[in-house]
Amino acid sequence: MLFLLIVGVMILSAFLIVLPPLWKSPPSPPLPKGGAGATNTQEGGADVPPPLKKGGRGGFADQDQRNIAIARQRLAELKEQLQTGALSQALYDEQLAELELALSDDLDIQSQVKASSSQGRWMASVLIVAIPLLAGSLYWGLGNYQSLSQVEQAAATPEQEQISVMVAGLAERLQKQPDDALGWTMLGRSYKYLQQNDKAVVAFEHAYKLIGDQPEIMLLYADSLAFVNDQQLAGKPAELVFKALAIEPDNVTGLWLGGMAKAQTGDFAAAMDLWKKLEALLPSGSEALQEIQDLMAKLSTQIPEGTTQAETKPAETQNIEVQVSLAPELQKSASPGDTVFIYALALSGPKMPLAIVRKQVSELPLTVNLTDAMAMTPAMKLSSFEQVKLLARISKSGNAMQQPGDLIGVIEQVKSSDKESHKIVINRLIK
């Protein structure tokens, strides 16, 4: 409607400019000097009165008749002057020629004025009908009123084609520079923005191999894997999420994804624990806080009525106490701010920690408890294995993956049900 209103106003404005001059009758032009309507005083001649001006009911026809009458009167006077000798034959002929020319001009002017007036009004009538019809026909065939909204939409968002071209250029450059970890991360984020999650997985996988166990990369990788897998976090995505949480327990994205992973396996109590921790970290009044509270409200309906949350938690049947210290000869090889990972591994199978604790060198010596509550996935926890391997490792980079230059201490085999305290001395340099 707005578009049609604008078009109507524009057409009306054009009519107001074009039509008035065509509709009006033009004023009568002045008669030429020396014509039948002019006052002509000749030597010995009489004054000839000019024709009446246009007006009244007679119009142009009356004026023509008056001009003819005046011309006849003037002709009679010329003949009389010729007969009396007031005019010579040559002068008579000259005056007669002027009279005929003047009368002819007067009659042509009036005819042209009438024709012009009639033609102008006819043209105005045609334009009133023709302009809207012609404009409407052309726009119907060539125009598109929806382009107005399309222009607004195009102005509000970036050009998808341009972004795709830039992303393709980045991907091509990374094929020539495959060791650019930051580039792979940026490429993965770009593919996520374009909702090309299968390509994002490949990009984040490259970045993860180059950067290692950095929580941000691990969580981006896990999220993309989940989208490709119909938003299911089971398997490698959950492994990455809980490994990231072991490194950064208060990571907001990790807590969100961790809660989703637990909820998908039916461990609603564990999911509730993670999301309650997340709830305390989110800004008051934020949309994210409202969303997580809504999810928690829905999740609470999945827990049987009358059952406490503690009763629904998986039983922490295993609890291995570990004492960790640093050998004196390696004291100078570690800095107080270096990260200490204390964890348990299965003797065979996946090398994902069954339980892990993160500390700092400045806290050594220390004692920690590894429990089933620290499991990254329900299937990979202490109580699922009869015997485990205990490790304590100092990482200068903070990377959970073992690297040359790390300091490590190992107990190769202990029973997971053993209630004794196990002492680990970090006494070896990884080369």
Long-range contacts (C-beta under 8 A, 24 or more apart in sequence): 3-145, 3-148, 7-135, 11-131, 11-132, 11-135, 14-131, 15-127, 15-128, 15-131, 18-127, 19-124, 19-127, 19-128, 21-120, 22-120, 22-121, 22-123, 22-124, 22-127, 23-120, 23-121, 23-124, 24-120, 25-113, 25-117, 26-113, 26-116, 26-117, 28-53, 28-54, 28-110, 28-113, 29-109, 29-113, 31-102, 31-105, 31-106, 31-109, 32-102, 32-105, 32-106, 34-98, 34-102, 35-101, 35-102, 35-103, 35-105, 35-106, 36-67, 36-68, 36-70, 36-71, 36-74, 36-99, 36-102, 36-103, 36-106, 37-67, 37-70, 37-102, 37-106, 38-102, 40-74, 42-81, 42-87, 42-95, 43-86, 44-81, 44-86, 44-87, 45-77, 45-81, 45-86, 46-77, 48-73, 48-74, 48-77, 51-106, 60-110, 60-113, 60-114, 63-110, 64-106, 64-107, 64-110, 67-103, 67-106, 67-107, 68-103, 71-99, 71-102, 71-103, 74-99, 75-99, 160-194, 163-190, 163-193, 163-194, 164-194, 166-190, 167-191, 167-194, 174-206, 178-206, 179-210, 181-206, 181-207, 181-210, 181-211, 184-210, 185-211, 185-217, 185-220, 188-220, 188-221, 188-224, 189-220, 192-220, 192-223, 192-224, 197-224, 197-227, 197-228, 198-228, 200-224, 200-227, 201-225, 201-228, 212-397, 212-399, 212-400, 212-401, 212-403, 213-243, 213-244, 213-247, 213-399, 213-400, 213-401, 214-399, 215-244, 215-245, 215-247, 215-248, 215-251, 215-254, 218-243, 218-244, 219-244, 219-251, 219-253, 219-254, 219-257, 222-257, 223-253, 223-257, 226-257, 232-264, 233-257, 233-260, 233-261, 233-264, 234-261, 234-264, 234-265, 237-261, 238-376, 238-377, 239-350, 239-352, 239-376, 239-377, 239-380, 241-376, 242-375, 242-376, 242-377, 243-352, 243-353, 243-356, 243-376, 243-400, 245-376, 246-343, 246-353, 246-356, 246-357, 246-358, 246-374, 246-376, 246-400, 247-358, 247-398, 247-400, 249-358, 250-277, 250-281, 252-278, 252-281, 252-282, 255-281, 256-292, 259-295, 261-377, 263-299, 265-377, 265-378, 267-314, 267-378, 268-299, 268-302, 268-303, 268-312, 269-303, 269-309, 269-312, 269-313, 269-314, 270-313, 270-314, 271-299, 272-296, 272-299, 272-300, 272-303, 272-309, 273-309, 273-313, 275-299, 313-373, 314-372, 314-373, 314-378, 314-381, 315-372, 315-383, 316-371, 316-372, 316-373, 317-372, 317-383, 318-371, 318-372, 318-381, 318-382, 318-383, 318-416, 318-417, 319-369, 319-370, 319-371, 319-419, 320-344, 320-355, 320-369, 320-370, 320-371, 320-382, 320-388, 320-390, 320-414, 320-416, 320-418, 320-422, 321-367, 321-368, 321-369, 321-419, 321-420, 321-421, 321-422, 322-367, 322-368, 322-369, 322-370, 322-390, 322-392, 322-421, 322-422, 322-423, 322-424, 323-365, 323-366, 323-367, 323-421, 323-422, 323-423, 323-424, 324-359, 324-364, 324-365, 324-366, 324-367, 324-368, 324-392, 324-409, 324-423, 324-424, 324-426, 325-364, 325-365, 325-423, 325-424, 325-425, 325-426, 326-361, 326-364, 326-365, 326-394, 326-407, 326-425, 326-426, 327-409, 327-425, 327-426, 327-427, 329-427, 330-407, 330-426, 330-427, 330-429, 333-407, 333-429, 334-361, 334-394, 334-396, 334-407, 335-361, 335-396, 336-360, 336-361, 336-362, 337-361, 337-362, 338-394, 338-395, 338-396, 339-394, 339-395, 339-396, 339-398, 340-364, 340-392, 340-393, 340-394, 340-395, 340-426, 341-391, 341-392, 341-393, 341-395, 341-400, 342-368, 342-370, 342-390, 342-391, 342-392, 342-424, 343-370, 343-390, 343-391, 344-370, 344-382, 344-388, 344-389, 344-390, 344-391, 344-416, 345-388, 345-389, 345-391, 346-380, 346-385, 346-388, 346-389, 347-385, 347-387, 347-388, 347-389, 347-413, 350-380, 352-376, 352-377, 352-380, 354-380, 354-381, 354-382, 354-384, 354-385, 354-388, 355-381, 355-382, 356-400, 361-394, 364-426, 367-421, 382-416, 383-416, 385-416, 386-415, 386-416, 386-417, 387-413, 387-414, 387-415, 387-416, 388-413, 388-414, 388-416, 389-413, 389-414, 390-414, 390-422, 390-424, 391-424, 392-424, 392-426, 393-426, 394-426, 402-430, 403-430, 404-430, 404-431, 405-429, 405-430, 406-430
